[in-house]
Each structure stands twice: as structure tokens, then as C-alpha cells.
Amino acid sequence: MLILEDASRWPRPFQWFGAIPRSELDEWSRRERVVLPSDLLELWEITGGGDVFEETIYRPTVPSQPSAGFVLDDIEGVNAYHSAKGNPNGLYIFTYGTFRSAVRLHDQRFVTISEGYVVKDSYRSLDEWYVNTLRKEFGERYGLDPILL
């Protein structure tokens, strides 16, 4: 994953919340009745989500304790709030900031969305989403080398 490669080379803008055992992620997914892309689950398994540049990748609520830097930004609460505000079923928000991003559940694509929950851009993988959103916006500002794909 490109996000993890960047974090290993330039750790300053990446503050991870703490790894989550796969068994806890699987149980969480069953409890929440949500199926998400394997690359997002792998990111959570390795990092637990975190503050990336100036954005937050939300952390699922699982038994494992997050790092001391974690502030209650639980993904379930975020999605419940946005459902109450009109987010249609089928968009599972995993980060909300400069790039309001979700997984479109019916096709497992990563999408950016408007304030009104309209899909603006669609990406086939976490890497593609990361390169075209967070890294494109913040990479140069934080001194990351350009990505050559």
C-alpha cells in the first residue's frame, strides 16, 4: 500500500491509532453488517486508522485499545450522524474532511462525496484513492517525493 510506504519514509504526517487484530475487524464487520474492501480492512489491521496529513481515517470500535493519541472519532458514530443528515444507504464514510470519502458498498469503490452526499470521484482501490486525494493535496506541502506510477 502506497500510504504505508509513504508513512515508512516520511513518518511525520502519519499518526496511526494502533493495529487491530483481523479477528476483531471480522467481528466488527459482522456486527455492523457492512462489507468493505480488503485493502481498507488491511490498512485498519496494520494501523487502526489515524491522522494522515490533516485528515482522519476513522477507526472501527473494537476491543483493542487505540493509541494514546486517539480521540473518539469512531466510524460508527460518523456514519450514524451522516445517515441522519441524509446520507443515502450504500455510502460508508471512512474519512470526512477536505476529502469526504466513503466506500460505495454496491461496487466496493472508494468515492469522494459532496456535502449533499453526491459522488464526485470514484477509485478502484485504496492506493488510487490515496494518490488522487490526500497525497495530491498534501504530499508536496509535507515534503513527500512525487509518485511515479
ChimeraX commands (.cxc) that place a marker at each C-alpha (Angstrom):
marker #1 position 0.00,0.00,0.00 radius 0.5
marker #1 position 1.34,3.37,-1.02 radius 0.5
marker #1 position 0.06,5.07,2.12 radius 0.5
marker #1 position 2.16,2.70,4.25 radius 0.5
marker #1 position 5.21,3.15,2.01 radius 0.5
marker #1 position 4.91,6.92,2.46 radius 0.5
marker #1 position 4.48,6.54,6.22 radius 0.5
marker #1 position 7.66,4.47,6.46 radius 0.5
marker #1 position 9.69,7.05,4.50 radius 0.5
marker #1 position 8.07,10.22,5.90 radius 0.5
marker #1 position 6.52,9.34,9.29 radius 0.5
marker #1 position 5.83,12.90,10.48 radius 0.5
marker #1 position 2.41,13.40,8.83 radius 0.5
marker #1 position 1.13,9.93,9.82 radius 0.5
marker #1 position -0.18,9.35,13.34 radius 0.5
marker #1 position -1.68,5.86,13.50 radius 0.5
marker #1 position -4.26,4.84,16.10 radius 0.5
marker #1 position -2.94,1.30,16.66 radius 0.5
marker #1 position -3.26,-2.02,14.89 radius 0.5
marker #1 position -6.49,-4.02,15.07 radius 0.5
marker #1 position -6.41,-7.84,15.04 radius 0.5
marker #1 position -8.15,-9.27,11.97 radius 0.5
marker #1 position -10.50,-11.33,14.15 radius 0.5
marker #1 position -11.77,-8.10,15.76 radius 0.5
marker #1 position -12.25,-6.48,12.35 radius 0.5
marker #1 position -14.18,-9.52,11.12 radius 0.5
marker #1 position -16.41,-9.45,14.21 radius 0.5
marker #1 position -16.91,-5.69,13.85 radius 0.5
marker #1 position -17.86,-6.11,10.18 radius 0.5
marker #1 position -20.44,-8.78,11.08 radius 0.5
marker #1 position -21.83,-6.66,13.91 radius 0.5
marker #1 position -22.10,-3.58,11.69 radius 0.5
marker #1 position -23.44,-5.62,8.76 radius 0.5
marker #1 position -21.01,-3.99,6.38 radius 0.5
marker #1 position -18.65,-5.49,3.81 radius 0.5
marker #1 position -15.72,-3.26,2.95 radius 0.5
marker #1 position -12.78,-3.59,0.53 radius 0.5
marker #1 position -9.92,-5.81,1.66 radius 0.5
marker #1 position -7.33,-3.02,1.27 radius 0.5
marker #1 position -9.20,-0.79,3.74 radius 0.5
marker #1 position -9.50,-3.69,6.20 radius 0.5
marker #1 position -5.79,-4.40,5.76 radius 0.5
marker #1 position -4.97,-0.74,6.50 radius 0.5
marker #1 position -7.00,-0.94,9.71 radius 0.5
marker #1 position -5.38,-4.22,10.63 radius 0.5
marker #1 position -1.91,-2.67,10.32 radius 0.5
marker #1 position -2.62,0.88,11.56 radius 0.5
marker #1 position -6.08,1.12,13.11 radius 0.5
marker #1 position -6.68,4.25,11.04 radius 0.5
marker #1 position -5.22,7.55,12.08 radius 0.5
marker #1 position -4.48,11.15,11.36 radius 0.5
marker #1 position -2.94,11.35,7.90 radius 0.5
marker #1 position -1.67,14.78,6.92 radius 0.5
marker #1 position -4.59,16.94,8.04 radius 0.5
marker #1 position -7.32,14.31,7.71 radius 0.5
marker #1 position -8.58,11.43,9.86 radius 0.5
marker #1 position -9.15,7.89,8.66 radius 0.5
marker #1 position -11.71,6.75,11.22 radius 0.5
marker #1 position -11.15,3.75,13.48 radius 0.5
marker #1 position -13.73,1.00,13.96 radius 0.5
marker #1 position -14.85,0.44,17.53 radius 0.5
marker #1 position -13.23,-2.83,18.56 radius 0.5
marker #1 position -11.99,-4.28,21.87 radius 0.5
marker #1 position -8.31,-3.49,21.17 radius 0.5
marker #1 position -7.22,-0.28,22.80 radius 0.5
marker #1 position -6.18,2.54,20.45 radius 0.5
marker #1 position -3.04,4.60,20.93 radius 0.5
marker #1 position -2.96,7.45,23.42 radius 0.5
marker #1 position -3.41,9.97,20.57 radius 0.5
marker #1 position -6.82,8.61,19.62 radius 0.5
marker #1 position -9.75,10.97,20.14 radius 0.5
marker #1 position -13.18,9.38,19.90 radius 0.5
marker #1 position -13.64,9.61,16.12 radius 0.5
marker #1 position -15.47,6.33,15.76 radius 0.5
marker #1 position -16.62,5.36,12.30 radius 0.5
marker #1 position -19.99,4.07,13.54 radius 0.5
marker #1 position -20.90,7.43,15.08 radius 0.5
marker #1 position -19.80,9.29,11.98 radius 0.5
marker #1 position -21.94,7.10,9.74 radius 0.5
marker #1 position -24.96,7.29,12.06 radius 0.5
marker #1 position -24.68,11.09,12.10 radius 0.5
marker #1 position -24.47,11.33,8.31 radius 0.5
marker #1 position -27.33,8.84,7.85 radius 0.5
marker #1 position -29.48,11.12,10.00 radius 0.5
marker #1 position -28.39,14.08,7.83 radius 0.5
marker #1 position -29.46,12.38,4.59 radius 0.5
marker #1 position -26.55,10.18,3.50 radius 0.5
marker #1 position -28.17,7.52,1.36 radius 0.5
marker #1 position -27.65,3.89,2.25 radius 0.5
marker #1 position -24.74,2.47,0.37 radius 0.5
marker #1 position -22.10,5.12,1.14 radius 0.5
marker #1 position -19.98,4.09,4.13 radius 0.5
marker #1 position -17.90,7.10,5.17 radius 0.5
marker #1 position -14.36,6.36,6.35 radius 0.5
marker #1 position -12.88,9.88,6.30 radius 0.5
marker #1 position -14.53,13.29,6.40 radius 0.5
marker #1 position -12.55,16.48,5.93 radius 0.5
marker #1 position -11.04,18.12,2.87 radius 0.5
marker #1 position -11.93,14.87,1.12 radius 0.5
marker #1 position -15.24,13.48,2.26 radius 0.5
marker #1 position -14.70,9.88,1.32 radius 0.5
marker #1 position -16.71,6.71,1.51 radius 0.5
marker #1 position -16.91,3.20,0.18 radius 0.5
marker #1 position -19.82,2.76,-2.21 radius 0.5
marker #1 position -20.99,-0.57,-0.91 radius 0.5
marker #1 position -22.69,-1.97,-4.01 radius 0.5
marker #1 position -19.48,-1.95,-6.08 radius 0.5
marker #1 position -16.81,-1.57,-3.34 radius 0.5
marker #1 position -15.34,1.56,-4.93 radius 0.5
marker #1 position -13.72,4.35,-2.95 radius 0.5
marker #1 position -15.51,7.62,-3.66 radius 0.5
marker #1 position -15.29,11.26,-2.74 radius 0.5
marker #1 position -18.61,12.90,-1.98 radius 0.5
marker #1 position -20.06,16.38,-1.77 radius 0.5
marker #1 position -21.75,17.93,1.27 radius 0.5
marker #1 position -25.02,16.61,-0.17 radius 0.5
marker #1 position -23.63,13.05,-0.49 radius 0.5
marker #1 position -23.30,13.17,-4.27 radius 0.5
marker #1 position -20.41,11.08,-5.61 radius 0.5
marker #1 position -17.77,13.34,-7.17 radius 0.5
marker #1 position -14.94,10.90,-7.98 radius 0.5
marker #1 position -14.60,7.13,-7.90 radius 0.5
marker #1 position -11.48,4.99,-7.40 radius 0.5
marker #1 position -10.97,1.24,-7.72 radius 0.5
marker #1 position -8.52,0.87,-4.80 radius 0.5
marker #1 position -7.27,2.49,-1.62 radius 0.5
marker #1 position -3.98,3.27,-3.40 radius 0.5
marker #1 position -5.76,5.05,-6.25 radius 0.5
marker #1 position -7.91,6.98,-3.77 radius 0.5
marker #1 position -4.89,7.95,-1.63 radius 0.5
marker #1 position -2.78,9.15,-4.59 radius 0.5
marker #1 position -5.60,11.23,-6.09 radius 0.5
marker #1 position -6.85,12.76,-2.86 radius 0.5
marker #1 position -4.67,13.04,0.23 radius 0.5
marker #1 position -1.29,12.68,-1.43 radius 0.5
marker #1 position -2.15,15.00,-4.30 radius 0.5
marker #1 position -3.38,17.68,-1.87 radius 0.5
marker #1 position -0.83,17.35,0.93 radius 0.5
marker #1 position 2.22,15.48,-0.40 radius 0.5
marker #1 position 4.24,18.43,-1.63 radius 0.5
marker #1 position 3.33,20.50,1.44 radius 0.5
marker #1 position 4.75,17.75,3.68 radius 0.5
marker #1 position 7.86,17.17,1.58 radius 0.5
marker #1 position 6.96,13.82,0.02 radius 0.5
marker #1 position 8.62,12.95,-3.26 radius 0.5
marker #1 position 6.33,12.80,-6.30 radius 0.5
marker #1 position 4.89,9.37,-7.04 radius 0.5
marker #1 position 5.83,7.87,-10.35 radius 0.5
marker #1 position 3.11,5.41,-11.34 radius 0.5
marker link #1:1,2 radius 0.2
marker link #1:2,3 radius 0.2
marker link #1:3,4 radius 0.2
marker link #1:4,5 radius 0.2
marker link #1:5,6 radius 0.2
marker link #1:6,7 radius 0.2
marker link #1:7,8 radius 0.2
marker link #1:8,9 radius 0.2
marker link #1:9,10 radius 0.2
marker link #1:10,11 radius 0.2
marker link #1:11,12 radius 0.2
marker link #1:12,13 radius 0.2
marker link #1:13,14 radius 0.2
marker link #1:14,15 radius 0.2
marker link #1:15,16 radius 0.2
marker link #1:16,17 radius 0.2
marker link #1:17,18 radius 0.2
marker link #1:18,19 radius 0.2
marker link #1:19,20 radius 0.2
marker link #1:20,21 radius 0.2
marker link #1:21,22 radius 0.2
marker link #1:22,23 radius 0.2
marker link #1:23,24 radius 0.2
marker link #1:24,25 radius 0.2
marker link #1:25,26 radius 0.2
marker link #1:26,27 radius 0.2
marker link #1:27,28 radius 0.2
marker link #1:28,29 radius 0.2
marker link #1:29,30 radius 0.2
marker link #1:30,31 radius 0.2
marker link #1:31,32 radius 0.2
marker link #1:32,33 radius 0.2
marker link #1:33,34 radius 0.2
marker link #1:34,35 radius 0.2
marker link #1:35,36 radius 0.2
marker link #1:36,37 radius 0.2
marker link #1:37,38 radius 0.2
marker link #1:38,39 radius 0.2
marker link #1:39,40 radius 0.2
marker link #1:40,41 radius 0.2
marker link #1:41,42 radius 0.2
marker link #1:42,43 radius 0.2
marker link #1:43,44 radius 0.2
marker link #1:44,45 radius 0.2
marker link #1:45,46 radius 0.2
marker link #1:46,47 radius 0.2
marker link #1:47,48 radius 0.2
marker link #1:48,49 radius 0.2
marker link #1:49,50 radius 0.2
marker link #1:50,51 radius 0.2
marker link #1:51,52 radius 0.2
marker link #1:52,53 radius 0.2
marker link #1:53,54 radius 0.2
marker link #1:54,55 radius 0.2
marker link #1:55,56 radius 0.2
marker link #1:56,57 radius 0.2
marker link #1:57,58 radius 0.2
marker link #1:58,59 radius 0.2
marker link #1:59,60 radius 0.2
marker link #1:60,61 radius 0.2
marker link #1:61,62 radius 0.2
marker link #1:62,63 radius 0.2
marker link #1:63,64 radius 0.2
marker link #1:64,65 radius 0.2
marker link #1:65,66 radius 0.2
marker link #1:66,67 radius 0.2
marker link #1:67,68 radius 0.2
marker link #1:68,69 radius 0.2
marker link #1:69,70 radius 0.2
marker link #1:70,71 radius 0.2
marker link #1:71,72 radius 0.2
marker link #1:72,73 radius 0.2
marker link #1:73,74 radius 0.2
marker link #1:74,75 radius 0.2
marker link #1:75,76 radius 0.2
marker link #1:76,77 radius 0.2
marker link #1:77,78 radius 0.2
marker link #1:78,79 radius 0.2
marker link #1:79,80 radius 0.2
marker link #1:80,81 radius 0.2
marker link #1:81,82 radius 0.2
marker link #1:82,83 radius 0.2
marker link #1:83,84 radius 0.2
marker link #1:84,85 radius 0.2
marker link #1:85,86 radius 0.2
marker link #1:86,87 radius 0.2
marker link #1:87,88 radius 0.2
marker link #1:88,89 radius 0.2
marker link #1:89,90 radius 0.2
marker link #1:90,91 radius 0.2
marker link #1:91,92 radius 0.2
marker link #1:92,93 radius 0.2
marker link #1:93,94 radius 0.2
marker link #1:94,95 radius 0.2
marker link #1:95,96 radius 0.2
marker link #1:96,97 radius 0.2
marker link #1:97,98 radius 0.2
marker link #1:98,99 radius 0.2
marker link #1:99,100 radius 0.2
marker link #1:100,101 radius 0.2
marker link #1:101,102 radius 0.2
marker link #1:102,103 radius 0.2
marker link #1:103,104 radius 0.2
marker link #1:104,105 radius 0.2
marker link #1:105,106 radius 0.2
marker link #1:106,107 radius 0.2
marker link #1:107,108 radius 0.2
marker link #1:108,109 radius 0.2
marker link #1:109,110 radius 0.2
marker link #1:110,111 radius 0.2
marker link #1:111,112 radius 0.2
marker link #1:112,113 radius 0.2
marker link #1:113,114 radius 0.2
marker link #1:114,115 radius 0.2
marker link #1:115,116 radius 0.2
marker link #1:116,117 radius 0.2
marker link #1:117,118 radius 0.2
marker link #1:118,119 radius 0.2
marker link #1:119,120 radius 0.2
marker link #1:120,121 radius 0.2
marker link #1:121,122 radius 0.2
marker link #1:122,123 radius 0.2
marker link #1:123,124 radius 0.2
marker link #1:124,125 radius 0.2
marker link #1:125,126 radius 0.2
marker link #1:126,127 radius 0.2
marker link #1:127,128 radius 0.2
marker link #1:128,129 radius 0.2
marker link #1:129,130 radius 0.2
marker link #1:130,131 radius 0.2
marker link #1:131,132 radius 0.2
marker link #1:132,133 radius 0.2
marker link #1:133,134 radius 0.2
marker link #1:134,135 radius 0.2
marker link #1:135,136 radius 0.2
marker link #1:136,137 radius 0.2
marker link #1:137,138 radius 0.2
marker link #1:138,139 radius 0.2
marker link #1:139,140 radius 0.2
marker link #1:140,141 radius 0.2
marker link #1:141,142 radius 0.2
marker link #1:142,143 radius 0.2
marker link #1:143,144 radius 0.2
marker link #1:144,145 radius 0.2
marker link #1:145,146 radius 0.2
marker link #1:146,147 radius 0.2
marker link #1:147,148 radius 0.2
marker link #1:148,149 radius 0.2
view
